[in-house]
Amino acid sequence: MAEVRRELETVVIRLYFERRRLKTEALATDASDGAPAVRVEIRIQELDAELDALTGGAFSRWRASRATGQPATP
């Protein structure tokens, strides 16, 4: 069971940092790039969904808490 948990943690960490890299890339790219920017945003949304599924909704709650300044609920 511990090995499965570590594997899950590794996947979540990899996805989270891929998402961060894409968010940084999206901020750095010119808004006039069009299609590439849309592809990046779609991938970010896909990563959000994967992270949310893997964390049982904790990722969305964490994101919402950051947006509102309220602590995330477990």
C-alpha positions in Angstrom: 0.0 0.0 0.0 2.9 2.4 0.8 4.4 1.8 -2.6 1.1 2.6 -4.4 0.8 5.8 -2.3 4.4 6.8 -3.3 3.6 6.2 -7.0 0.4 8.3 -6.7 2.4 11.1 -5.0 5.0 11.0 -7.8 2.2 11.3 -10.4 0.6 14.2 -8.6 3.9 16.0 -8.2 4.8 15.5 -11.8 1.4 16.8 -13.0 1.5 19.7 -10.6 4.8 20.9 -11.8 3.9 20.4 -15.5 0.9 22.6 -14.8 3.2 25.3 -13.2 5.5 25.2 -16.2 2.6 25.7 -18.5 1.1 28.5 -16.4 4.5 30.3 -16.5 4.7 29.7 -20.3 1.2 31.1 -20.7 2.2 34.3 -18.8 5.3 34.7 -20.9 3.8 34.2 -24.3 2.3 37.0 -26.4 -1.5 37.0 -26.3 -1.5 37.3 -30.1 -0.1 33.7 -30.5 -3.7 32.3 -30.7 -3.7 28.6 -31.3 -0.6 27.8 -29.2 -2.0 29.7 -26.3 -5.3 27.9 -26.6 -3.5 24.5 -26.6 -1.6 25.5 -23.5 -4.8 26.6 -21.7 -6.6 23.4 -22.6 -3.6 21.3 -21.3 -3.7 23.3 -18.1 -7.4 22.5 -17.7 -6.7 18.9 -18.4 -4.0 18.8 -15.7 -6.4 20.6 -13.3 -9.0 17.8 -13.9 -6.4 15.0 -13.5 -5.0 16.6 -10.3 -8.6 17.0 -8.9 -9.4 13.4 -9.7 -6.2 12.1 -8.1 -6.7 14.2 -5.0 -10.4 13.6 -4.4 -11.2 17.2 -5.1 -8.5 18.6 -2.8 -6.8 20.4 -5.7 -9.9 22.4 -6.6 -10.6 23.2 -2.9 -7.0 24.4 -2.6 -7.3 26.5 -5.7 -10.5 28.0 -4.5 -9.1 28.8 -1.1 -6.2 30.6 -2.7 -8.6 32.7 -4.8 -10.8 33.7 -1.9 -8.1 33.8 0.8 -10.0 31.2 2.9 -8.3 28.1 4.2 -9.0 24.9 2.2 -11.2 22.3 3.8 -10.0 18.7 3.8 
